[in-house]
């Protein structure tokens, strides 16, 4: 993936909300923020890409409950992490 994403304030209230998806560190940080802060499925659909999520999943630092809920809903992420 490449390109620049600017997250809206309800997902990232910091001064720099711009993420360069071709930089793995930026992509990882953006995905962690979107997963933790999204209140609606629309945010998830808008900002997450399934293939990039599968690639980044093993490296995402998420609260245990959030990770467990995502793995319950998307068991293919567990297979990706294995």
Order of alpha helices (4+ residues) and beta strands (2+ residues): beta-beta-alpha-alpha-alpha-alpha-alpha
